[in-house]
Amino acid sequence: MRGEQTVAIKGVQDGLLVTISPTEEWSVLTTELSAKIDQQASFYSGARVTLDAGERPVPKDQLMGLKALLERRGIILWAVSTESQTTIDAAIALDLRTSNVTAQPSARAETYDDGVASTFSNVDEDGTTGIMIRRTLRSGRIVRSQGHVVVFGDVNPGAEIIAGGDVIVWGRLSGNVHAGANGDENAVVCALDMIPTQLRIAGHITTSPDEKRRKPRPETAFIRDHRIVVDQWK
């Protein structure tokens, strides 16, 4: 049916879920998927992808081509959700997991966390969505959102947040964070204790100074004069 989305990308518990049309030509699907990823290459780089093929039969050669397409962009195809035996056989042949993940969080929540997150929308601005996580992010956790990210807890060393919008941490930020990941230089990072391993806003990057402060204080990081500056969070 014309007008339906042929390729959709959303976040699930184990990474990104790519859902494809059951009827569109394969070449059209792969072209559209490539374009979507290439528009936000830095955001998707390093992601794990589950392909939701539904009832569509995807033979081994097509699945292998898709796997290679993603790998060239630094993305891993690791699982397939399908109702087709043809696709199941192809996934097994390529040593991919087969699962049913279609009942995961809403497309508005783009996250690599363990599901302890909720979505919100800022209707006072432009309808930007985001995720709110009520838990400390421990080492190894990666959270991605096309919008804003709010964490009620700490972001430990080894944890990472990649957001298209702002990042607000109601706790200690000592992991990696990338705000404005799609190139938004107006994005900000706020934390009650700002000691990130690495902090990026759009294409700018900085790290915390080696010296320890005497006392933690709320701070906000933003871009001024083409560099990241950190000031008191008022």
mmCIF file of the C-alpha atoms, coordinates in Angstrom:
data_MODEL
# 
_entry.id   MODEL 
# 
loop_
_atom_site.group_PDB 
_atom_site.id 
_atom_site.type_symbol 
_atom_site.label_atom_id 
_atom_site.label_alt_id 
_atom_site.label_comp_id 
_atom_site.label_asym_id 
_atom_site.label_entity_id 
_atom_site.label_seq_id 
_atom_site.pdbx_PDB_ins_code 
_atom_site.Cartn_x 
_atom_site.Cartn_y 
_atom_site.Cartn_z 
_atom_site.occupancy 
_atom_site.B_iso_or_equiv 
_atom_site.pdbx_formal_charge 
_atom_site.auth_seq_id 
_atom_site.auth_comp_id 
_atom_site.auth_asym_id 
_atom_site.auth_atom_id 
_atom_site.pdbx_PDB_model_num 
ATOM 1   C CA . MET A 1 1   ? 0.000  0.000   0.000  1.00 0.00 ? 1   MET A CA 1 
ATOM 2   C CA . ARG A 1 2   ? 1.481  3.320   -1.108 1.00 0.00 ? 2   ARG A CA 1 
ATOM 3   C CA . GLY A 1 3   ? 2.034  5.710   1.784  1.00 0.00 ? 3   GLY A CA 1 
ATOM 4   C CA . GLU A 1 4   ? 3.092  3.084   4.273  1.00 0.00 ? 4   GLU A CA 1 
ATOM 5   C CA . GLN A 1 5   ? 6.625  3.288   5.593  1.00 0.00 ? 5   GLN A CA 1 
ATOM 6   C CA . THR A 1 6   ? 8.891  0.912   3.698  1.00 0.00 ? 6   THR A CA 1 
ATOM 7   C CA . VAL A 1 7   ? 11.734 1.062   6.237  1.00 0.00 ? 7   VAL A CA 1 
ATOM 8   C CA . ALA A 1 8   ? 11.436 2.055   9.907  1.00 0.00 ? 8   ALA A CA 1 
ATOM 9   C CA . ILE A 1 9   ? 14.183 2.258   12.538 1.00 0.00 ? 9   ILE A CA 1 
ATOM 10  C CA . LYS A 1 10  ? 13.453 2.313   16.248 1.00 0.00 ? 10  LYS A CA 1 
ATOM 11  C CA . GLY A 1 11  ? 15.126 1.404   19.509 1.00 0.00 ? 11  GLY A CA 1 
ATOM 12  C CA . VAL A 1 12  ? 14.593 -1.828  21.432 1.00 0.00 ? 12  VAL A CA 1 
ATOM 13  C CA . GLN A 1 13  ? 16.206 -3.418  24.469 1.00 0.00 ? 13  GLN A CA 1 
ATOM 14  C CA . ASP A 1 14  ? 19.015 -5.059  22.508 1.00 0.00 ? 14  ASP A CA 1 
ATOM 15  C CA . GLY A 1 15  ? 19.782 -2.308  20.013 1.00 0.00 ? 15  GLY A CA 1 
ATOM 16  C CA . LEU A 1 16  ? 18.009 -1.019  16.915 1.00 0.00 ? 16  LEU A CA 1 
ATOM 17  C CA . LEU A 1 17  ? 15.033 -2.656  15.251 1.00 0.00 ? 17  LEU A CA 1 
ATOM 18  C CA . VAL A 1 18  ? 14.796 -2.241  11.477 1.00 0.00 ? 18  VAL A CA 1 
ATOM 19  C CA . THR A 1 19  ? 11.326 -3.077  10.163 1.00 0.00 ? 19  THR A CA 1 
ATOM 20  C CA . ILE A 1 20  ? 10.889 -3.539  6.420  1.00 0.00 ? 20  ILE A CA 1 
ATOM 21  C CA . SER A 1 21  ? 7.849  -3.616  4.158  1.00 0.00 ? 21  SER A CA 1 
ATOM 22  C CA . PRO A 1 22  ? 6.649  -7.136  3.279  1.00 0.00 ? 22  PRO A CA 1 
ATOM 23  C CA . THR A 1 23  ? 5.876  -6.158  -0.333 1.00 0.00 ? 23  THR A CA 1 
ATOM 24  C CA . GLU A 1 24  ? 8.323  -3.469  -1.515 1.00 0.00 ? 24  GLU A CA 1 
ATOM 25  C CA . GLU A 1 25  ? 11.126 -4.485  -3.887 1.00 0.00 ? 25  GLU A CA 1 
ATOM 26  C CA . TRP A 1 26  ? 14.300 -5.513  -2.067 1.00 0.00 ? 26  TRP A CA 1 
ATOM 27  C CA . SER A 1 27  ? 16.489 -3.019  -3.942 1.00 0.00 ? 27  SER A CA 1 
ATOM 28  C CA . VAL A 1 28  ? 14.172 -0.187  -2.907 1.00 0.00 ? 28  VAL A CA 1 
ATOM 29  C CA . LEU A 1 29  ? 14.332 -1.290  0.734  1.00 0.00 ? 29  LEU A CA 1 
ATOM 30  C CA . THR A 1 30  ? 18.115 -1.469  0.839  1.00 0.00 ? 30  THR A CA 1 
ATOM 31  C CA . THR A 1 31  ? 18.472 1.882   -0.933 1.00 0.00 ? 31  THR A CA 1 
ATOM 32  C CA . GLU A 1 32  ? 16.115 3.575   1.536  1.00 0.00 ? 32  GLU A CA 1 
ATOM 33  C CA . LEU A 1 33  ? 17.796 1.934   4.531  1.00 0.00 ? 33  LEU A CA 1 
ATOM 34  C CA . SER A 1 34  ? 21.231 3.063   3.310  1.00 0.00 ? 34  SER A CA 1 
ATOM 35  C CA . ALA A 1 35  ? 19.962 6.619   2.885  1.00 0.00 ? 35  ALA A CA 1 
ATOM 36  C CA . LYS A 1 36  ? 18.439 6.714   6.374  1.00 0.00 ? 36  LYS A CA 1 
ATOM 37  C CA . ILE A 1 37  ? 21.644 5.480   7.971  1.00 0.00 ? 37  ILE A CA 1 
ATOM 38  C CA . ASP A 1 38  ? 23.931 7.714   5.918  1.00 0.00 ? 38  ASP A CA 1 
ATOM 39  C CA . GLN A 1 39  ? 21.943 10.796  6.944  1.00 0.00 ? 39  GLN A CA 1 
ATOM 40  C CA . GLN A 1 40  ? 22.953 10.162  10.578 1.00 0.00 ? 40  GLN A CA 1 
ATOM 41  C CA . ALA A 1 41  ? 26.051 8.019   10.186 1.00 0.00 ? 41  ALA A CA 1 
ATOM 42  C CA . SER A 1 42  ? 27.711 9.002   13.467 1.00 0.00 ? 42  SER A CA 1 
ATOM 43  C CA . PHE A 1 43  ? 24.511 8.306   15.407 1.00 0.00 ? 43  PHE A CA 1 
ATOM 44  C CA . TYR A 1 44  ? 24.105 4.751   14.083 1.00 0.00 ? 44  TYR A CA 1 
ATOM 45  C CA . SER A 1 45  ? 27.780 3.783   14.021 1.00 0.00 ? 45  SER A CA 1 
ATOM 46  C CA . GLY A 1 46  ? 28.485 0.882   16.383 1.00 0.00 ? 46  GLY A CA 1 
ATOM 47  C CA . ALA A 1 47  ? 24.833 -0.151  16.713 1.00 0.00 ? 47  ALA A CA 1 
ATOM 48  C CA . ARG A 1 48  ? 23.468 -3.695  16.811 1.00 0.00 ? 48  ARG A CA 1 
ATOM 49  C CA . VAL A 1 49  ? 20.510 -4.317  14.517 1.00 0.00 ? 49  VAL A CA 1 
ATOM 50  C CA . THR A 1 50  ? 17.637 -6.764  14.591 1.00 0.00 ? 50  THR A CA 1 
ATOM 51  C CA . LEU A 1 51  ? 15.823 -7.066  11.262 1.00 0.00 ? 51  LEU A CA 1 
ATOM 52  C CA . ASP A 1 52  ? 12.040 -7.442  11.520 1.00 0.00 ? 52  ASP A CA 1 
ATOM 53  C CA . ALA A 1 53  ? 11.110 -9.051  8.214  1.00 0.00 ? 53  ALA A CA 1 
ATOM 54  C CA . GLY A 1 54  ? 7.636  -10.176 9.279  1.00 0.00 ? 54  GLY A CA 1 
ATOM 55  C CA . GLU A 1 55  ? 6.122  -12.589 6.762  1.00 0.00 ? 55  GLU A CA 1 
ATOM 56  C CA . ARG A 1 56  ? 8.537  -11.560 4.015  1.00 0.00 ? 56  ARG A CA 1 
ATOM 57  C CA . PRO A 1 57  ? 10.764 -14.409 2.792  1.00 0.00 ? 57  PRO A CA 1 
ATOM 58  C CA . VAL A 1 58  ? 14.364 -13.173 2.703  1.00 0.00 ? 58  VAL A CA 1 
ATOM 59  C CA . PRO A 1 59  ? 16.720 -15.656 1.024  1.00 0.00 ? 59  PRO A CA 1 
ATOM 60  C CA . LYS A 1 60  ? 20.305 -16.088 2.114  1.00 0.00 ? 60  LYS A CA 1 
ATOM 61  C CA . ASP A 1 61  ? 21.830 -13.950 -0.660 1.00 0.00 ? 61  ASP A CA 1 
ATOM 62  C CA . GLN A 1 62  ? 19.631 -10.963 0.207  1.00 0.00 ? 62  GLN A CA 1 
ATOM 63  C CA . LEU A 1 63  ? 20.267 -11.301 3.931  1.00 0.00 ? 63  LEU A CA 1 
ATOM 64  C CA . MET A 1 64  ? 24.003 -11.633 3.305  1.00 0.00 ? 64  MET A CA 1 
ATOM 65  C CA . GLY A 1 65  ? 23.921 -8.476  1.189  1.00 0.00 ? 65  GLY A CA 1 
ATOM 66  C CA . LEU A 1 66  ? 22.082 -6.586  3.921  1.00 0.00 ? 66  LEU A CA 1 
ATOM 67  C CA . LYS A 1 67  ? 24.577 -7.791  6.507  1.00 0.00 ? 67  LYS A CA 1 
ATOM 68  C CA . ALA A 1 68  ? 27.453 -6.523  4.346  1.00 0.00 ? 68  ALA A CA 1 
ATOM 69  C CA . LEU A 1 69  ? 25.672 -3.208  3.724  1.00 0.00 ? 69  LEU A CA 1 
ATOM 70  C CA . LEU A 1 70  ? 25.411 -2.617  7.476  1.00 0.00 ? 70  LEU A CA 1 
ATOM 71  C CA . GLU A 1 71  ? 28.946 -3.770  8.236  1.00 0.00 ? 71  GLU A CA 1 
ATOM 72  C CA . ARG A 1 72  ? 30.358 -1.243  5.753  1.00 0.00 ? 72  ARG A CA 1 
ATOM 73  C CA . ARG A 1 73  ? 28.725 1.405   7.931  1.00 0.00 ? 73  ARG A CA 1 
ATOM 74  C CA . GLY A 1 74  ? 30.054 0.021   11.210 1.00 0.00 ? 74  GLY A CA 1 
ATOM 75  C CA . ILE A 1 75  ? 26.724 -1.599  12.153 1.00 0.00 ? 75  ILE A CA 1 
ATOM 76  C CA . ILE A 1 76  ? 26.207 -5.209  13.192 1.00 0.00 ? 76  ILE A CA 1 
ATOM 77  C CA . LEU A 1 77  ? 23.282 -7.338  12.015 1.00 0.00 ? 77  LEU A CA 1 
ATOM 78  C CA . TRP A 1 78  ? 22.922 -9.860  14.819 1.00 0.00 ? 78  TRP A CA 1 
ATOM 79  C CA . ALA A 1 79  ? 19.303 -11.050 14.871 1.00 0.00 ? 79  ALA A CA 1 
ATOM 80  C CA . VAL A 1 80  ? 16.252 -11.518 12.656 1.00 0.00 ? 80  VAL A CA 1 
ATOM 81  C CA . SER A 1 81  ? 12.594 -11.464 13.661 1.00 0.00 ? 81  SER A CA 1 
ATOM 82  C CA . THR A 1 82  ? 10.544 -13.360 11.090 1.00 0.00 ? 82  THR A CA 1 
ATOM 83  C CA . GLU A 1 83  ? 7.543  -15.552 10.419 1.00 0.00 ? 83  GLU A CA 1 
ATOM 84  C CA . SER A 1 84  ? 9.056  -17.008 7.251  1.00 0.00 ? 84  SER A CA 1 
ATOM 85  C CA . GLN A 1 85  ? 10.879 -20.334 7.225  1.00 0.00 ? 85  GLN A CA 1 
ATOM 86  C CA . THR A 1 86  ? 12.961 -19.105 4.284  1.00 0.00 ? 86  THR A CA 1 
ATOM 87  C CA . THR A 1 87  ? 14.233 -16.189 6.382  1.00 0.00 ? 87  THR A CA 1 
ATOM 88  C CA . ILE A 1 88  ? 14.794 -18.414 9.413  1.00 0.00 ? 88  ILE A CA 1 
ATOM 89  C CA . ASP A 1 89  ? 16.937 -20.794 7.325  1.00 0.00 ? 89  ASP A CA 1 
ATOM 90  C CA . ALA A 1 90  ? 18.903 -17.862 5.896  1.00 0.00 ? 90  ALA A CA 1 
ATOM 91  C CA . ALA A 1 91  ? 19.516 -16.399 9.359  1.00 0.00 ? 91  ALA A CA 1 
ATOM 92  C CA . ILE A 1 92  ? 20.701 -19.755 10.720 1.00 0.00 ? 92  ILE A CA 1 
ATOM 93  C CA . ALA A 1 93  ? 23.037 -20.171 7.748  1.00 0.00 ? 93  ALA A CA 1 
ATOM 94  C CA . LEU A 1 94  ? 24.590 -16.797 8.536  1.00 0.00 ? 94  LEU A CA 1 
ATOM 95  C CA . ASP A 1 95  ? 24.823 -17.571 12.260 1.00 0.00 ? 95  ASP A CA 1 
ATOM 96  C CA . LEU A 1 96  ? 22.285 -14.890 13.191 1.00 0.00 ? 96  LEU A CA 1 
ATOM 97  C CA . ARG A 1 97  ? 19.849 -15.110 16.069 1.00 0.00 ? 97  ARG A CA 1 
ATOM 98  C CA . THR A 1 98  ? 16.174 -15.526 15.296 1.00 0.00 ? 98  THR A CA 1 
ATOM 99  C CA . SER A 1 99  ? 13.674 -13.940 17.666 1.00 0.00 ? 99  SER A CA 1 
ATOM 100 C CA . ASN A 1 100 ? 10.398 -12.093 17.983 1.00 0.00 ? 100 ASN A CA 1 
ATOM 101 C CA . VAL A 1 101 ? 11.056 -8.547  19.233 1.00 0.00 ? 101 VAL A CA 1 
ATOM 102 C CA . THR A 1 102 ? 8.161  -6.698  17.656 1.00 0.00 ? 102 THR A CA 1 
ATOM 103 C CA . ALA A 1 103 ? 6.451  -6.074  21.006 1.00 0.00 ? 103 ALA A CA 1 
ATOM 104 C CA . GLN A 1 104 ? 9.269  -3.940  22.378 1.00 0.00 ? 104 GLN A CA 1 
ATOM 105 C CA . PRO A 1 105 ? 9.140  -0.239  23.393 1.00 0.00 ? 105 PRO A CA 1 
ATOM 106 C CA . SER A 1 106 ? 7.500  2.399   21.207 1.00 0.00 ? 106 SER A CA 1 
ATOM 107 C CA . ALA A 1 107 ? 9.320  3.802   18.197 1.00 0.00 ? 107 ALA A CA 1 
ATOM 108 C CA . ARG A 1 108 ? 9.580  7.077   20.121 1.00 0.00 ? 108 ARG A CA 1 
ATOM 109 C CA . ALA A 1 109 ? 11.979 5.488   22.600 1.00 0.00 ? 109 ALA A CA 1 
ATOM 110 C CA . GLU A 1 110 ? 15.337 4.914   20.921 1.00 0.00 ? 110 GLU A CA 1 
ATOM 111 C CA . THR A 1 111 ? 17.482 3.247   23.546 1.00 0.00 ? 111 THR A CA 1 
ATOM 112 C CA . TYR A 1 112 ? 20.073 0.562   24.166 1.00 0.00 ? 112 TYR A CA 1 
ATOM 113 C CA . ASP A 1 113 ? 19.222 0.437   27.854 1.00 0.00 ? 113 ASP A CA 1 
ATOM 114 C CA . ASP A 1 114 ? 17.467 -2.418  29.677 1.00 0.00 ? 114 ASP A CA 1 
ATOM 115 C CA . GLY A 1 115 ? 13.997 -1.003  29.203 1.00 0.00 ? 115 GLY A CA 1 
ATOM 116 C CA . VAL A 1 116 ? 13.806 1.089   32.382 1.00 0.00 ? 116 VAL A CA 1 
ATOM 117 C CA . ALA A 1 117 ? 12.932 4.153   30.362 1.00 0.00 ? 117 ALA A CA 1 
ATOM 118 C CA . SER A 1 118 ? 9.907  6.188   29.394 1.00 0.00 ? 118 SER A CA 1 
ATOM 119 C CA . THR A 1 119 ? 9.294  8.620   26.548 1.00 0.00 ? 119 THR A CA 1 
ATOM 120 C CA . PHE A 1 120 ? 8.387  12.278  26.708 1.00 0.00 ? 120 PHE A CA 1 
ATOM 121 C CA . SER A 1 121 ? 7.641  15.041  24.234 1.00 0.00 ? 121 SER A CA 1 
ATOM 122 C CA . ASN A 1 122 ? 8.418  18.737  24.541 1.00 0.00 ? 122 ASN A CA 1 
ATOM 123 C CA . VAL A 1 123 ? 5.355  20.311  22.944 1.00 0.00 ? 123 VAL A CA 1 
ATOM 124 C CA . ASP A 1 124 ? 6.530  23.836  23.840 1.00 0.00 ? 124 ASP A CA 1 
ATOM 125 C CA . GLU A 1 125 ? 9.333  23.574  21.294 1.00 0.00 ? 125 GLU A CA 1 
ATOM 126 C CA . ASP A 1 126 ? 8.851  21.435  18.222 1.00 0.00 ? 126 ASP A CA 1 
ATOM 127 C CA . GLY A 1 127 ? 7.507  18.136  19.471 1.00 0.00 ? 127 GLY A CA 1 
ATOM 128 C CA . THR A 1 128 ? 10.995 16.730  20.128 1.00 0.00 ? 128 THR A CA 1 
ATOM 129 C CA . THR A 1 129 ? 10.804 13.360  21.794 1.00 0.00 ? 129 THR A CA 1 
ATOM 130 C CA . GLY A 1 130 ? 13.245 11.854  24.227 1.00 0.00 ? 130 GLY A CA 1 
ATOM 131 C CA . ILE A 1 131 ? 13.747 9.192   26.847 1.00 0.00 ? 131 ILE A CA 1 
ATOM 132 C CA . MET A 1 132 ? 13.877 9.292   30.627 1.00 0.00 ? 132 MET A CA 1 
ATOM 133 C CA . ILE A 1 133 ? 15.858 6.616   32.462 1.00 0.00 ? 133 ILE A CA 1 
ATOM 134 C CA . ARG A 1 134 ? 15.286 6.090   36.168 1.00 0.00 ? 134 ARG A CA 1 
ATOM 135 C CA . ARG A 1 135 ? 18.419 4.114   36.900 1.00 0.00 ? 135 ARG A CA 1 
ATOM 136 C CA . THR A 1 136 ? 22.181 4.417   37.069 1.00 0.00 ? 136 THR A CA 1 
ATOM 137 C CA . LEU A 1 137 ? 23.821 3.472   33.778 1.00 0.00 ? 137 LEU A CA 1 
ATOM 138 C CA . ARG A 1 138 ? 26.583 1.025   34.532 1.00 0.00 ? 138 ARG A CA 1 
ATOM 139 C CA . SER A 1 139 ? 29.655 0.179   32.467 1.00 0.00 ? 139 SER A CA 1 
ATOM 140 C CA . GLY A 1 140 ? 28.797 -1.345  29.107 1.00 0.00 ? 140 GLY A CA 1 
ATOM 141 C CA . ARG A 1 141 ? 25.380 0.314   28.775 1.00 0.00 ? 141 ARG A CA 1 
ATOM 142 C CA . ILE A 1 142 ? 24.823 2.394   25.643 1.00 0.00 ? 142 ILE A CA 1 
ATOM 143 C CA . VAL A 1 143 ? 21.781 4.654   25.320 1.00 0.00 ? 143 VAL A CA 1 
ATOM 144 C CA . ARG A 1 144 ? 20.780 6.197   21.996 1.00 0.00 ? 144 ARG A CA 1 
ATOM 145 C CA . SER A 1 145 ? 17.992 8.678   21.359 1.00 0.00 ? 145 SER A CA 1 
ATOM 146 C CA . GLN A 1 146 ? 17.108 10.824  18.382 1.00 0.00 ? 146 GLN A CA 1 
ATOM 147 C CA . GLY A 1 147 ? 15.836 13.378  20.914 1.00 0.00 ? 147 GLY A CA 1 
ATOM 148 C CA . HIS A 1 148 ? 16.821 14.281  24.473 1.00 0.00 ? 148 HIS A CA 1 
ATOM 149 C CA . VAL A 1 149 ? 18.038 11.948  27.234 1.00 0.00 ? 149 VAL A CA 1 
ATOM 150 C CA . VAL A 1 150 ? 17.327 12.462  30.931 1.00 0.00 ? 150 VAL A CA 1 
ATOM 151 C CA . VAL A 1 151 ? 18.935 10.139  33.488 1.00 0.00 ? 151 VAL A CA 1 
ATOM 152 C CA . PHE A 1 152 ? 17.833 10.064  37.118 1.00 0.00 ? 152 PHE A CA 1 
ATOM 153 C CA . GLY A 1 153 ? 20.983 8.405   38.412 1.00 0.00 ? 153 GLY A CA 1 
ATOM 154 C CA . ASP A 1 154 ? 24.675 8.277   37.613 1.00 0.00 ? 154 ASP A CA 1 
ATOM 155 C CA . VAL A 1 155 ? 26.379 7.543   34.315 1.00 0.00 ? 155 VAL A CA 1 
ATOM 156 C CA . ASN A 1 156 ? 29.307 5.350   35.319 1.00 0.00 ? 156 ASN A CA 1 
ATOM 157 C CA . PRO A 1 157 ? 32.666 5.068   33.526 1.00 0.00 ? 157 PRO A CA 1 
ATOM 158 C CA . GLY A 1 158 ? 32.235 2.725   30.564 1.00 0.00 ? 158 GLY A CA 1 
ATOM 159 C CA . ALA A 1 159 ? 28.604 3.758   29.993 1.00 0.00 ? 159 ALA A CA 1 
ATOM 160 C CA . GLU A 1 160 ? 27.703 5.897   26.992 1.00 0.00 ? 160 GLU A CA 1 
ATOM 161 C CA . ILE A 1 161 ? 24.884 8.222   25.941 1.00 0.00 ? 161 ILE A CA 1 
ATOM 162 C CA . ILE A 1 162 ? 24.398 9.325   22.335 1.00 0.00 ? 162 ILE A CA 1 
ATOM 163 C CA . ALA A 1 163 ? 21.587 11.841  21.857 1.00 0.00 ? 163 ALA A CA 1 
ATOM 164 C CA . GLY A 1 164 ? 20.371 13.930  18.967 1.00 0.00 ? 164 GLY A CA 1 
ATOM 165 C CA . GLY A 1 165 ? 19.314 16.560  21.507 1.00 0.00 ? 165 GLY A CA 1 
ATOM 166 C CA . ASP A 1 166 ? 20.315 17.504  25.065 1.00 0.00 ? 166 ASP A CA 1 
ATOM 167 C CA . VAL A 1 167 ? 21.590 15.209  27.825 1.00 0.00 ? 167 VAL A CA 1 
ATOM 168 C CA . ILE A 1 168 ? 20.618 15.869  31.448 1.00 0.00 ? 168 ILE A CA 1 
ATOM 169 C CA . VAL A 1 169 ? 22.050 13.707  34.228 1.00 0.00 ? 169 VAL A CA 1 
ATOM 170 C CA . TRP A 1 170 ? 20.508 14.086  37.676 1.00 0.00 ? 170 TRP A CA 1 
ATOM 171 C CA . GLY A 1 171 ? 23.588 12.550  39.245 1.00 0.00 ? 171 GLY A CA 1 
ATOM 172 C CA . ARG A 1 172 ? 27.268 12.039  38.466 1.00 0.00 ? 172 ARG A CA 1 
ATOM 173 C CA . LEU A 1 173 ? 28.307 11.973  34.821 1.00 0.00 ? 173 LEU A CA 1 
ATOM 174 C CA . SER A 1 174 ? 31.578 10.071  34.561 1.00 0.00 ? 174 SER A CA 1 
ATOM 175 C CA . GLY A 1 175 ? 31.014 8.037   31.377 1.00 0.00 ? 175 GLY A CA 1 
ATOM 176 C CA . ASN A 1 176 ? 30.957 9.111   27.726 1.00 0.00 ? 176 ASN A CA 1 
ATOM 177 C CA . VAL A 1 177 ? 28.283 11.428  26.381 1.00 0.00 ? 177 VAL A CA 1 
ATOM 178 C CA . HIS A 1 178 ? 27.579 12.822  22.926 1.00 0.00 ? 178 HIS A CA 1 
ATOM 179 C CA . ALA A 1 179 ? 24.842 15.452  22.709 1.00 0.00 ? 179 ALA A CA 1 
ATOM 180 C CA . GLY A 1 180 ? 23.716 16.979  19.416 1.00 0.00 ? 180 GLY A CA 1 
ATOM 181 C CA . ALA A 1 181 ? 24.956 13.807  17.723 1.00 0.00 ? 181 ALA A CA 1 
ATOM 182 C CA . ASN A 1 182 ? 23.258 14.764  14.471 1.00 0.00 ? 182 ASN A CA 1 
ATOM 183 C CA . GLY A 1 183 ? 25.200 18.036  14.320 1.00 0.00 ? 183 GLY A CA 1 
ATOM 184 C CA . ASP A 1 184 ? 23.101 20.279  16.600 1.00 0.00 ? 184 ASP A CA 1 
ATOM 185 C CA . GLU A 1 185 ? 25.555 22.788  18.098 1.00 0.00 ? 185 GLU A CA 1 
ATOM 186 C CA . ASN A 1 186 ? 22.792 24.240  20.300 1.00 0.00 ? 186 ASN A CA 1 
ATOM 187 C CA . ALA A 1 187 ? 22.605 21.024  22.330 1.00 0.00 ? 187 ALA A CA 1 
ATOM 188 C CA . VAL A 1 188 ? 23.760 21.081  25.967 1.00 0.00 ? 188 VAL A CA 1 
ATOM 189 C CA . VAL A 1 189 ? 24.900 18.591  28.594 1.00 0.00 ? 189 VAL A CA 1 
ATOM 190 C CA . CYS A 1 190 ? 23.941 19.132  32.238 1.00 0.00 ? 190 CYS A CA 1 
ATOM 191 C CA . ALA A 1 191 ? 24.928 17.121  35.309 1.00 0.00 ? 191 ALA A CA 1 
ATOM 192 C CA . LEU A 1 192 ? 24.999 17.487  39.074 1.00 0.00 ? 192 LEU A CA 1 
ATOM 193 C CA . ASP A 1 193 ? 28.621 16.309  38.975 1.00 0.00 ? 193 ASP A CA 1 
ATOM 194 C CA . MET A 1 194 ? 30.311 16.722  35.588 1.00 0.00 ? 194 MET A CA 1 
ATOM 195 C CA . ILE A 1 195 ? 33.408 14.528  35.313 1.00 0.00 ? 195 ILE A CA 1 
ATOM 196 C CA . PRO A 1 196 ? 32.903 12.724  31.968 1.00 0.00 ? 196 PRO A CA 1 
ATOM 197 C CA . THR A 1 197 ? 35.488 10.433  30.466 1.00 0.00 ? 197 THR A CA 1 
ATOM 198 C CA . GLN A 1 198 ? 34.671 12.076  27.164 1.00 0.00 ? 198 GLN A CA 1 
ATOM 199 C CA . LEU A 1 199 ? 32.152 14.782  26.297 1.00 0.00 ? 199 LEU A CA 1 
ATOM 200 C CA . ARG A 1 200 ? 31.031 15.634  22.768 1.00 0.00 ? 200 ARG A CA 1 
ATOM 201 C CA . ILE A 1 201 ? 28.579 18.194  21.478 1.00 0.00 ? 201 ILE A CA 1 
ATOM 202 C CA . ALA A 1 202 ? 27.954 17.979  17.730 1.00 0.00 ? 202 ALA A CA 1 
ATOM 203 C CA . GLY A 1 203 ? 31.449 17.737  16.222 1.00 0.00 ? 203 GLY A CA 1 
ATOM 204 C CA . HIS A 1 204 ? 33.298 19.180  19.240 1.00 0.00 ? 204 HIS A CA 1 
ATOM 205 C CA . ILE A 1 205 ? 34.999 16.995  21.829 1.00 0.00 ? 205 ILE A CA 1 
ATOM 206 C CA . THR A 1 206 ? 36.647 17.441  25.233 1.00 0.00 ? 206 THR A CA 1 
ATOM 207 C CA . THR A 1 207 ? 37.595 15.461  28.341 1.00 0.00 ? 207 THR A CA 1 
ATOM 208 C CA . SER A 1 208 ? 37.579 16.240  32.050 1.00 0.00 ? 208 SER A CA 1 
ATOM 209 C CA . PRO A 1 209 ? 40.709 17.853  33.502 1.00 0.00 ? 209 PRO A CA 1 
ATOM 210 C CA . ASP A 1 210 ? 43.035 15.570  35.428 1.00 0.00 ? 210 ASP A CA 1 
ATOM 211 C CA . GLU A 1 211 ? 42.877 17.622  38.618 1.00 0.00 ? 211 GLU A CA 1 
ATOM 212 C CA . LYS A 1 212 ? 40.052 16.836  41.032 1.00 0.00 ? 212 LYS A CA 1 
ATOM 213 C CA . ARG A 1 213 ? 37.689 19.546  42.169 1.00 0.00 ? 213 ARG A CA 1 
ATOM 214 C CA . ARG A 1 214 ? 37.286 20.130  45.863 1.00 0.00 ? 214 ARG A CA 1 
ATOM 215 C CA . LYS A 1 215 ? 33.516 19.826  45.709 1.00 0.00 ? 215 LYS A CA 1 
ATOM 216 C CA . PRO A 1 216 ? 31.048 18.592  43.051 1.00 0.00 ? 216 PRO A CA 1 
ATOM 217 C CA . ARG A 1 217 ? 28.667 21.193  41.691 1.00 0.00 ? 217 ARG A CA 1 
ATOM 218 C CA . PRO A 1 218 ? 25.914 21.268  39.052 1.00 0.00 ? 218 PRO A CA 1 
ATOM 219 C CA . GLU A 1 219 ? 27.333 22.309  35.690 1.00 0.00 ? 219 GLU A CA 1 
ATOM 220 C CA . THR A 1 220 ? 26.252 22.650  32.096 1.00 0.00 ? 220 THR A CA 1 
ATOM 221 C CA . ALA A 1 221 ? 28.367 22.208  28.971 1.00 0.00 ? 221 ALA A CA 1 
ATOM 222 C CA . PHE A 1 222 ? 27.662 24.007  25.716 1.00 0.00 ? 222 PHE A CA 1 
ATOM 223 C CA . ILE A 1 223 ? 29.408 25.357  22.644 1.00 0.00 ? 223 ILE A CA 1 
ATOM 224 C CA . ARG A 1 224 ? 30.738 28.902  22.687 1.00 0.00 ? 224 ARG A CA 1 
ATOM 225 C CA . ASP A 1 225 ? 33.140 30.346  20.124 1.00 0.00 ? 225 ASP A CA 1 
ATOM 226 C CA . HIS A 1 226 ? 33.499 26.959  18.418 1.00 0.00 ? 226 HIS A CA 1 
ATOM 227 C CA . ARG A 1 227 ? 34.565 25.074  21.535 1.00 0.00 ? 227 ARG A CA 1 
ATOM 228 C CA . ILE A 1 228 ? 32.957 23.329  24.490 1.00 0.00 ? 228 ILE A CA 1 
ATOM 229 C CA . VAL A 1 229 ? 32.823 25.349  27.695 1.00 0.00 ? 229 VAL A CA 1 
ATOM 230 C CA . VAL A 1 230 ? 31.527 24.271  31.104 1.00 0.00 ? 230 VAL A CA 1 
ATOM 231 C CA . ASP A 1 231 ? 29.776 26.690  33.431 1.00 0.00 ? 231 ASP A CA 1 
ATOM 232 C CA . GLN A 1 232 ? 27.695 26.565  36.570 1.00 0.00 ? 232 GLN A CA 1 
ATOM 233 C CA . TRP A 1 233 ? 24.256 25.054  36.026 1.00 0.00 ? 233 TRP A CA 1 
ATOM 234 C CA . LYS A 1 234 ? 21.869 27.772  37.157 1.00 0.00 ? 234 LYS A CA 1 
# 
